[in-house]
Amino acid sequence: MTSKAFTPKSGHHAIDRFVYCLILGGIVLHMLGGSQVNMLVLAGVLLLLGALAVTLIKETYAEATAAVEHDYEPEI
């Protein structure tokens, strides 16, 4: 039994994506002055922004779900 995840075609695409990520990471690192500390700070800031986005989306989705269940218009 062979999984599609291990076929050569999907493996090449995974390698291509990995190479693109390496190149992009190198460009961002160069733009930040070549400091890994700066890169780590940027990663932390982006992580916090992602968490904020998830929180906002969850709140919006919860209001919309409550509106459908209770038949009222959510505040926007």
VEXROTI-989019 format. One record per residue: x, y, z of N, C-alpha, C, CB in turn; residue in one letter. Coordinates in Angstrom, 2 decimals. Glycine has a CB too. Layout:
BEGIN
<lumza <X Y Z> <X Y Z> <X Y Z> <X Y Z> A>
...
END
This chain:
BEGIN
<lumza <0.85 -1.18 0.00> <0.00 0.00 0.00> <0.89 1.24 0.00> <-0.96 0.00 1.22> M>
<lumza <0.73 2.11 -0.99> <1.57 3.29 -1.13> <0.76 4.55 -0.85> <2.19 3.34 -2.55> T>
<lumza <1.34 5.42 -0.07> <0.69 6.69 0.24> <1.06 7.72 -0.80> <1.08 7.18 1.66> S>
<lumza <0.13 8.61 -1.13> <0.40 9.66 -2.10> <1.43 10.65 -1.57> <-0.89 10.38 -2.46> K>
<lumza <1.58 10.74 -0.26> <2.50 11.70 0.33> <3.95 11.37 0.00> <2.32 11.74 1.84> A>
<lumza <4.23 10.12 -0.36> <5.61 9.71 -0.62> <5.91 9.47 -2.09> <5.91 8.47 0.16> F>
<lumza <5.04 9.92 -2.98> <5.32 9.77 -4.40> <6.38 10.79 -4.81> <4.02 9.94 -5.24> T>
<lumza <7.20 10.48 -5.80> <8.26 11.41 -6.21> <7.74 12.78 -6.61> <9.03 10.83 -7.35> P>
<lumza <6.57 12.84 -7.24> <6.04 14.12 -7.69> <5.79 15.06 -6.50> <4.75 13.91 -8.48> K>
<lumza <5.10 14.56 -5.46> <4.83 15.41 -4.31> <6.11 15.73 -3.56> <3.81 14.75 -3.38> S>
<lumza <7.08 14.82 -3.59> <8.36 15.07 -2.93> <9.11 16.22 -3.58> <9.21 13.82 -2.96> G>
<lumza <9.06 16.32 -4.90> <9.73 17.41 -5.60> <9.08 18.75 -5.27> <9.70 17.18 -7.10> H>
<lumza <7.76 18.76 -5.17> <7.07 20.00 -4.82> <7.43 20.45 -3.42> <5.56 19.84 -4.96> H>
<lumza <7.56 19.48 -2.52> <7.93 19.82 -1.14> <9.34 20.40 -1.09> <7.83 18.57 -0.23> A>
<lumza <10.23 19.85 -1.89> <11.61 20.37 -1.93> <11.62 21.77 -2.53> <12.52 19.43 -2.76> I>
<lumza <10.83 21.99 -3.58> <10.74 23.32 -4.19> <10.25 24.35 -3.19> <9.83 23.29 -5.41> D>
<lumza <9.21 24.01 -2.43> <8.69 24.93 -1.42> <9.73 25.20 -0.35> <7.41 24.37 -0.78> R>
<lumza <10.47 24.17 0.03> <11.51 24.32 1.03> <12.59 25.28 0.55> <12.12 22.96 1.38> F>
<lumza <12.99 25.15 -0.71> <14.00 26.03 -1.28> <13.49 27.47 -1.34> <14.41 25.55 -2.68> V>
<lumza <12.23 27.65 -1.75> <11.66 29.00 -1.79> <11.63 29.62 -0.40> <10.24 28.96 -2.39> Y>
<lumza <11.28 28.83 0.60> <11.26 29.34 1.98> <12.66 29.71 2.45> <10.65 28.31 2.93> C>
<lumza <13.65 28.91 2.08> <15.03 29.24 2.44> <15.46 30.56 1.81> <15.98 28.12 2.01> L>
<lumza <15.13 30.74 0.54> <15.50 31.97 -0.16> <14.79 33.17 0.48> <15.15 31.87 -1.66> I>
<lumza <13.50 33.04 0.71> <12.75 34.13 1.33> <13.28 34.43 2.73> <11.25 33.78 1.39> L>
<lumza <13.58 33.40 3.50> <14.14 33.60 4.83> <15.48 34.32 4.78> <14.30 32.27 5.53> G>
<lumza <16.30 33.98 3.80> <17.59 34.66 3.64> <17.42 36.12 3.28> <18.40 33.97 2.57> G>
<lumza <16.44 36.41 2.44> <16.18 37.80 2.04> <15.71 38.60 3.26> <15.11 37.86 0.91> I>
<lumza <14.77 38.03 4.03> <14.26 38.73 5.22> <15.38 38.92 6.23> <13.09 37.95 5.85> V>
<lumza <16.21 37.90 6.43> <17.32 38.01 7.37> <18.28 39.12 6.94> <18.07 36.68 7.47> L>
<lumza <18.55 39.21 5.65> <19.42 40.27 5.14> <18.79 41.65 5.36> <19.71 40.05 3.64> H>
<lumza <17.47 41.75 5.14> <16.78 43.03 5.32> <16.78 43.47 6.79> <15.34 42.92 4.81> M>
<lumza <16.85 42.52 7.71> <16.85 42.83 9.13> <18.26 43.05 9.68> <16.17 41.72 9.91> L>
<lumza <19.23 43.15 8.81> <20.59 43.43 9.24> <21.42 42.20 9.52> <20.55 44.27 10.46> G>
<lumza <20.93 41.03 9.19> <21.70 39.81 9.36> <21.73 39.29 10.79> <23.09 40.03 8.89> G>
<lumza <20.94 39.85 11.66> <20.92 39.44 13.06> <19.81 38.41 13.29> <20.73 40.65 13.98> S>
<lumza <20.19 37.27 13.86> <19.19 36.25 14.16> <18.26 36.71 15.27> <19.87 34.93 14.54> Q>
<lumza <18.74 37.58 16.14> <17.89 38.12 17.21> <16.75 38.93 16.59> <18.71 38.99 18.19> V>
<lumza <17.07 39.74 15.60> <16.03 40.53 14.92> <15.02 39.61 14.24> <16.67 41.48 13.87> N>
<lumza <15.52 38.52 13.67> <14.63 37.56 13.01> <13.71 36.91 14.04> <15.46 36.48 12.26> M>
<lumza <14.23 36.61 15.21> <13.42 36.01 16.26> <12.36 36.99 16.77> <14.32 35.55 17.41> L>
<lumza <12.73 38.26 16.90> <11.77 39.29 17.32> <10.67 39.42 16.27> <12.48 40.65 17.54> V>
<lumza <11.03 39.43 15.00> <10.02 39.51 13.93> <9.09 38.30 14.00> <10.71 39.58 12.55> L>
<lumza <9.63 37.12 14.24> <8.80 35.92 14.35> <7.82 36.05 15.51> <9.68 34.66 14.53> A>
<lumza <8.28 36.60 16.64> <7.39 36.80 17.78> <6.29 37.79 17.49> <8.19 37.27 18.96> G>
<lumza <6.62 38.88 16.82> <5.62 39.89 16.46> <4.58 39.28 15.52> <6.29 41.12 15.81> V>
<lumza <5.03 38.53 14.53> <4.10 37.91 13.59> <3.23 36.86 14.28> <4.86 37.27 12.42> L>
<lumza <3.80 36.15 15.25> <3.03 35.18 16.01> <1.92 35.87 16.81> <3.95 34.38 16.96> L>
<lumza <2.24 37.00 17.43> <1.23 37.74 18.18> <0.14 38.30 17.26> <1.89 38.88 18.95> L>
<lumza <0.54 38.79 16.09> <-0.46 39.28 15.12> <-1.37 38.14 14.66> <0.24 39.92 13.91> L>
<lumza <-0.81 36.97 14.46> <-1.61 35.81 14.07> <-2.60 35.42 15.16> <-0.71 34.63 13.75> G>
<lumza <-2.13 35.46 16.42> <-3.02 35.13 17.54> <-4.14 36.16 17.65> <-2.22 35.08 18.86> A>
<lumza <-3.83 37.42 17.43> <-4.85 38.47 17.45> <-5.88 38.24 16.35> <-4.20 39.86 17.30> L>
<lumza <-5.41 37.89 15.17> <-6.33 37.63 14.06> <-7.25 36.46 14.37> <-5.54 37.36 12.77> A>
<lumza <-6.71 35.40 14.95> <-7.54 34.24 15.31> <-8.59 34.63 16.33> <-6.65 33.09 15.86> V>
<lumza <-8.18 35.44 17.32> <-9.12 35.88 18.34> <-10.25 36.70 17.72> <-8.40 36.71 19.41> T>
<lumza <-9.91 37.62 16.85> <-10.94 38.45 16.20> <-11.88 37.61 15.34> <-10.29 39.54 15.34> L>
<lumza <-11.32 36.65 14.62> <-12.14 35.80 13.76> <-13.06 34.94 14.61> <-11.25 34.92 12.86> I>
<lumza <-12.55 34.38 15.70> <-13.39 33.55 16.56> <-14.53 34.35 17.17> <-12.55 32.92 17.67> K>
<lumza <-14.25 35.60 17.60> <-15.31 36.43 18.17> <-16.36 36.75 17.13> <-14.72 37.72 18.76> E>
<lumza <-15.94 37.10 15.92> <-16.87 37.42 14.85> <-17.71 36.20 14.49> <-16.11 37.93 13.61> T>
<lumza <-17.07 35.05 14.40> <-17.79 33.82 14.07> <-18.78 33.46 15.17> <-16.81 32.66 13.86> Y>
<lumza <-18.39 33.64 16.43> <-19.29 33.33 17.54> <-20.51 34.25 17.52> <-18.55 33.47 18.89> A>
<lumza <-20.32 35.53 17.22> <-21.46 36.46 17.14> <-22.39 36.08 16.00> <-20.96 37.90 16.96> E>
<lumza <-21.82 35.72 14.86> <-22.64 35.34 13.71> <-23.41 34.06 14.00> <-21.77 35.17 12.45> A>
<lumza <-22.77 33.11 14.66> <-23.44 31.86 15.01> <-24.57 32.12 15.99> <-22.44 30.85 15.60> T>
<lumza <-24.31 32.97 16.99> <-25.36 33.30 17.96> <-26.52 34.02 17.29> <-24.78 34.17 19.10> A>
<lumza <-26.23 34.85 16.31> <-27.28 35.58 15.60> <-28.17 34.61 14.84> <-26.67 36.61 14.63> A>
<lumza <-27.57 33.61 14.23> <-28.36 32.63 13.48> <-29.20 31.79 14.44> <-27.44 31.72 12.63> V>
<lumza <-28.60 31.39 15.55> <-29.33 30.54 16.51> <-30.47 31.29 17.19> <-28.37 30.01 17.56> E>
<lumza <-30.27 32.59 17.47> <-31.28 33.35 18.19> <-32.05 34.33 17.31> <-30.63 34.10 19.32> H>
<lumza <-31.76 34.30 16.02> <-32.48 35.11 15.03> <-32.43 36.61 15.35> <-33.92 34.64 14.96> D>
<lumza <-31.22 37.16 15.50> <-31.06 38.60 15.64> <-29.82 39.04 14.87> <-30.95 39.01 17.14> Y>
<lumza <-29.73 40.33 14.60> <-28.61 40.89 13.84> <-27.42 41.14 14.76> <-29.03 42.19 13.15> E>
<lumza <-26.22 40.65 14.40> <-25.04 40.92 15.23> <-24.56 42.35 15.05> <-23.90 39.93 14.89> P>
<lumza <-23.90 42.89 16.08> <-23.31 44.23 15.97> <-22.04 44.14 15.16> <-23.03 44.83 17.38> E>
<lumza <-21.86 45.11 14.28> <-20.66 45.11 13.43> <-19.81 46.32 13.75> <-21.03 45.10 11.93> I>
END
